[in-house]
Structures are given as structure tokens and as C-alpha cells.
Amino acid sequence: KRFKVIGAVTQLGILGCDVRKWNDKTIRKNPFFCPDKSIVKLWEKYLLSIRKSGSSCGAVIEIRARGIPVGLGAPIYSKLDMDLASAMMSINAVKGVNIGSGMNSAQLTGEQNSDEISRKGKKLKFHSNNAGGILGGISTGQEIVVSFAVKPTSSILKSRKTIDKFGKNTSISVKGRHDPCVGIRAVPIGEAMLNCVLLDHYLLNKAQCGK
């Protein structure tokens, strides 16, 4: 069965986008990998102002995988979400990872966070996806949703306090051309990481189950 992995920038610095307007076709048609075309112009102005000020900003990248079968992963040691979190954290400049609702789930009540299931004929249907397509370390067959935060570029024009090789106080300002947001470049990297983890688990599942 074929599956599809696609990623996008869902937040640029302090500006987020409406993920309810997510459109796969829009993502590759703008320089920000943004899934919501209505926010692109504002992001452009915002990032230009950040660059002109000699500073930088961070970003949040969301990666989605569709067509994933039920049963990939394990309840312990080879948990699918554990391996996904490890893979995303191994990307340079990543400082945090969410699976599904992630950190936001701490603000929800039990009934808000639970993904209800109903049956119609032979088909089962989830009514939400706060779990991000993974329950108990195992894929549910829903869309897998992983997001991660990328810190602002460290090398900026603005002067910052530091110490020299002798441990004495000094300041540093990095000259030259630098990306005002390295997070934008992380979209295809995140997609590749998710693909690698999924393929690893496909092979593990095939070895264990013979399918």
C-alpha cells in the first residue's frame, strides 16, 4: 500500500497559520512551505523586518503521513512515537517535538483529548486525531502528525555578550549572509526523517509478522 508524507511550516516566529486551511498544493508554491496561502504575504513582510533588524526567528514544522497501516510500532522499546521523536530531535536546531496535539493536550480534559471511535458497516471511524495517529506506541491507521520547533538562527548581526577562549567577557556579532529563519529549510529534512522511521517500522513489522 502506498503512503504519502508531506510537511509544511505552520508557524514563523510569532505568526502562525490556520492549519484548517491546509492545502498540499499550496505548500510547494510559496518560499515558506506554508499550507495556508492567505498568510504568505504577511509572513514575507515579517521575515523581511526580522532580517533588516539583524536578528532571526524560529519556526514550527508539521509533517503528516497518510495511508499508514494499523499495527506499526510496539507498546515498549520500539514505540513508533518514540522513534519519531528521536529522529526529529536529531535534526540540527530542533528544540522540541509534538506528536498529535502534543504539549497542547495538557490543556485538554479527558473527554476533549480522547479520540472517539464509531463503526459504520465494516468500517471504523475516528472522530478526531489528538493522538496523532499513534496509540500506545502503535499506529492506528489514521494520519500520523508530527511537529517540531526549530530555534532561531544563532549567527545574527546584533551584538551579544559572551566570553573569549581565555574566559574573559567580550561580545560577538556575526557578519555576512545568514538565514533569518533556518526552520524553513527543515521541511524536506523532516519529511525524510519521517519516511526513514516509517520504512524501518515497515521492515520490523514484516520481519515479525511475515507480511
C-alpha positions in Angstrom: 0.0 0.0 0.0 1.3 3.4 -0.9 1.7 6.1 1.7 2.3 9.9 1.4 4.5 12.1 3.6 4.2 15.9 3.3 5.5 18.7 5.6 4.9 22.4 6.0 5.8 25.4 8.1 2.8 26.1 10.4 4.4 28.9 12.4 7.0 31.5 11.5 8.3 33.3 14.6 5.2 34.7 16.4 3.0 34.3 13.3 1.0 31.0 13.0 -1.2 29.9 10.1 -4.6 28.3 10.1 -3.9 24.6 9.7 -7.6 24.0 8.9 -6.8 25.7 5.6 -4.0 23.1 4.9 -3.6 22.6 1.2 -0.9 20.2 -0.1 -0.8 22.0 -3.5 -0.1 25.4 -1.8 2.9 24.2 0.1 5.3 23.9 -2.8 4.0 27.1 -4.5 5.5 29.6 -1.9 9.0 30.1 -0.5 7.9 29.3 3.1 6.4 25.9 2.6 3.2 27.4 4.0 0.0 25.3 3.7 -2.2 28.4 4.0 -1.8 30.8 1.2 -3.8 33.6 3.0 -0.9 34.2 5.4 2.1 34.1 3.0 2.3 37.9 2.3 2.2 38.7 6.0 5.0 36.1 6.6 7.0 37.7 3.9 6.8 41.2 5.4 7.5 39.8 8.9 10.6 37.8 7.9 11.9 40.8 5.9 11.6 43.0 9.0 13.5 40.4 11.1 16.3 40.2 8.5 16.6 44.0 8.3 16.8 44.3 12.1 19.8 41.9 12.0 18.0 39.2 14.0 16.4 35.8 13.3 13.3 33.9 14.2 12.3 30.3 14.8 9.6 28.1 13.2 7.3 25.2 13.8 7.2 22.5 11.1 4.4 19.9 10.8 4.9 16.6 9.0 1.9 14.4 8.0 1.9 10.8 6.8 -1.2 9.3 5.2 -2.0 5.8 4.2 -0.1 4.2 7.1 -1.5 0.8 8.1 -2.6 -0.2 11.5 0.0 -2.0 13.7 3.4 -0.4 13.1 5.4 0.1 16.2 5.3 -1.6 19.6 4.0 -0.9 23.2 7.5 -0.7 24.5 11.2 -0.3 23.3 10.2 0.1 19.6 7.3 2.5 20.1 6.6 4.4 16.8 6.2 7.8 18.5 9.4 7.2 20.5 11.4 6.6 17.3 9.7 9.6 15.6 10.6 11.9 18.4 14.2 10.7 18.5 14.5 11.2 14.7 13.1 14.7 14.7 15.2 15.7 17.7 18.3 14.6 15.8 17.8 17.3 13.3 20.1 20.3 14.0 18.4 23.3 15.8 15.3 21.3 16.8 14.4 22.0 20.4 11.0 20.3 20.8 8.7 17.6 19.3 5.0 17.1 19.4 3.0 14.0 18.4 -0.6 15.0 17.5 -1.8 17.6 20.0 1.4 17.1 21.9 2.0 19.8 24.6 -1.4 21.2 23.9 -3.0 18.0 25.3 -2.1 19.2 28.8 -4.7 21.9 28.4 -7.5 19.5 27.4 -9.9 17.5 29.6 -10.1 13.7 29.2 -13.2 13.9 27.1 -11.7 16.6 24.9 -8.5 14.7 24.3 -9.9 11.2 23.7 -10.4 10.3 20.0 -13.8 8.8 19.8 -14.4 5.8 17.5 -17.6 4.7 15.8 -18.5 1.8 13.4 -20.4 2.0 10.2 -20.8 -1.3 8.5 -17.3 -2.8 8.3 -15.5 0.5 8.7 -14.3 2.1 11.8 -14.1 5.9 12.1 -12.1 8.2 14.4 -13.9 11.5 15.1 -10.6 13.3 16.0 -6.9 12.8 15.9 -5.4 14.3 19.1 -3.2 11.2 19.3 -1.5 12.0 16.0 -2.3 8.5 14.6 -0.4 6.6 17.3 -1.8 5.0 20.4 0.3 3.0 22.9 3.3 3.3 20.5 1.4 1.7 17.7 -0.1 3.2 14.5 -3.9 3.4 14.4 -4.3 3.8 10.6 -5.1 7.5 11.0 -2.9 10.2 9.6 0.3 10.4 11.5 1.0 14.0 12.6 4.4 15.1 14.0 5.5 18.7 14.6 8.8 20.1 15.8 10.1 23.5 16.8 13.3 25.0 15.3 15.2 27.6 17.2 16.2 31.0 15.7 19.4 31.1 13.8 22.3 31.6 16.3 24.5 33.7 14.0 23.0 37.2 14.0 24.3 40.7 13.3 23.2 42.0 16.7 25.9 42.1 19.4 25.6 39.6 22.2 27.6 39.1 25.4 29.9 36.1 25.5 33.4 35.0 26.7 36.6 34.5 24.8 38.9 31.5 24.8 40.5 32.9 28.0 37.2 33.1 29.8 37.1 36.9 29.7 34.0 38.9 29.0 33.5 40.1 25.4 30.8 40.5 22.8 30.2 38.9 19.4 28.4 40.0 16.2 28.4 37.6 13.3 28.9 39.4 9.9 28.0 38.1 6.5 24.9 36.5 4.9 22.8 34.3 7.2 19.3 32.8 7.0 16.9 34.8 9.2 15.0 31.5 9.7 16.7 28.1 9.2 13.4 26.4 10.1 12.1 26.8 6.5 14.9 24.6 5.3 13.9 21.9 7.8 10.7 20.9 6.0 12.3 18.4 3.5 14.6 17.1 6.2 11.6 16.4 8.5 9.8 14.6 5.6 12.9 12.5 5.0 13.2 11.6 8.7 9.6 10.5 8.9 10.0 8.4 5.8 13.1 6.7 7.3 11.3 5.9 10.5 8.2 4.5 8.8 10.2 2.4 6.4 12.2 1.0 9.4 9.0 0.0 11.1 7.6 -1.5 7.9 10.6 -3.8 7.8 10.4 -4.6 11.5 6.7 -5.4 11.1 7.4 -7.6 8.1 10.1 -9.5 10.0 7.9 -10.1 13.0 4.6 -10.8 11.2 5.8 -12.1 7.9 3.5 -9.7 5.9 
